[in-house]
Amino acid sequence: MSKHVLAQNQYGKAENRIVKVTRKGSDGSWHEIRDLNVSVALRGEFRDVHLTGDNANCLPTDTTKNTVYAFGKEHGIASPEAFGILLAKHFVSSQSPIREAQIRIEEYAWERIPVPTRKEQHSFVRKGQEVRTAQITYSETTGLQVISGLKDLTVMNSTNSEFHGYIKDKYTTLKEAYDRILATKVTARWAHSALAADDAAFDWDQSYKKVRKNMLEAFAETYSYSLQQTLNQMAERVLDNCPRVNEVRLNLPNKHHFLVDLEPFGLKNDNEVYFAADRMYGLIEGTIHRDGVQPVIATSDWIVA
Ligand SMILES: O=c1[nH]c(=O)c2[nH]c(=O)[nH]c2[nH]1
């Protein structure tokens, strides 16, 4: 007789990141998204799995992961609770060794970026995460320098993004994309002209709002062939509309969303169910400034997505 007792145990795949795009309206141009982090834990008759290595009662964690993505397609995500109920009941009712299933879900909330000029709506910004930044330097010789900014402003376009026509060498495996999600967590800094810095009446709060709005609108309105192109559009829009901003530097991690292959389950993924990867990520960075102005924003900052 063993002296040891196998007590509480459970297993499953944790942190399945799923983004579900639902197309609405007669032409499907009104997009809704749900962005979840789903963890599955199964409890039941798993003594032998632990004690003898007999896996007859073990539903692989990989299967629990696939089930999350397949259910996203088959049932949609009406709410975290409704999705969790479907999954929990499925595991318990479909496999007799599984007696309990616990589904834990975090939902990340997104708001629309309103684009009044178009009826298609597929641009979103994550709620309440962004941080406003400011760096002020005053020098006896060169005077005031004000660099405003923001970080952690996460945005997504659920369509109107392509990436193809790139170099292909013997290490290239990336498939060309003609309709992909484009998402990034914006770090932006913008340097003001001395005209703004030395003007006691300059409204910094108003200026911040205006720069942010221009960046968001440019992100939403750009039909993108690369994040590099979107970066340039965002910065140019700010320089075009904010006359006292001389320079914009953007650090844009490409928050990759990979289409999940649902073919093995007999399901077609019509750009609806994505795996949101948090690492590794492309990191696209650049400075755009007015002609004739010397750039002043540091380029060496370490940005972590
Ligand atoms: O917008 C992109 N720019 C790239 O340079 C790149 N590289 C890559 O693998 N995917 C992407 N996407």
Ligand as a Chemical Component Dictionary entry (heavy atoms), coordinates in Angstrom:
data_LIG
# 
_chem_comp.id                   LIG 
_chem_comp.type                 NON-POLYMER 
_chem_comp.pdbx_formal_charge   0 
_chem_comp.three_letter_code    LIG 
# 
loop_
_chem_comp_atom.comp_id 
_chem_comp_atom.atom_id 
_chem_comp_atom.alt_atom_id 
_chem_comp_atom.type_symbol 
_chem_comp_atom.charge 
_chem_comp_atom.model_Cartn_x 
_chem_comp_atom.model_Cartn_y 
_chem_comp_atom.model_Cartn_z 
_chem_comp_atom.pdbx_ordinal 
LIG O1 O1 O 0 2.747 44.814 -41.162 1  
LIG C1 C1 C 0 3.669 43.983 -41.153 2  
LIG N1 N1 N 0 4.939 44.384 -41.376 3  
LIG C2 C2 C 0 5.996 43.519 -41.375 4  
LIG O2 O2 O 0 7.183 43.915 -41.604 5  
LIG C3 C3 C 0 5.715 42.165 -41.102 6  
LIG N2 N2 N 0 6.503 41.054 -41.013 7  
LIG C4 C4 C 0 5.679 40.020 -40.728 8  
LIG O3 O3 O 0 6.073 38.841 -40.535 9  
LIG N3 N3 N 0 4.389 40.438 -40.646 10 
LIG C5 C5 C 0 4.390 41.766 -40.873 11 
LIG N4 N4 N 0 3.385 42.688 -40.895 12 
# 
loop_
_chem_comp_bond.comp_id 
_chem_comp_bond.atom_id_1 
_chem_comp_bond.atom_id_2 
_chem_comp_bond.value_order 
_chem_comp_bond.pdbx_ordinal 
LIG O1 C1 DOUB 1  
LIG C1 N1 SING 2  
LIG C1 N4 SING 3  
LIG N1 C2 SING 4  
LIG C2 O2 DOUB 5  
LIG C2 C3 SING 6  
LIG C3 N2 SING 7  
LIG C3 C5 DOUB 8  
LIG N2 C4 SING 9  
LIG C4 O3 DOUB 10 
LIG C4 N3 SING 11 
LIG N3 C5 SING 12 
LIG C5 N4 SING 13 
# 
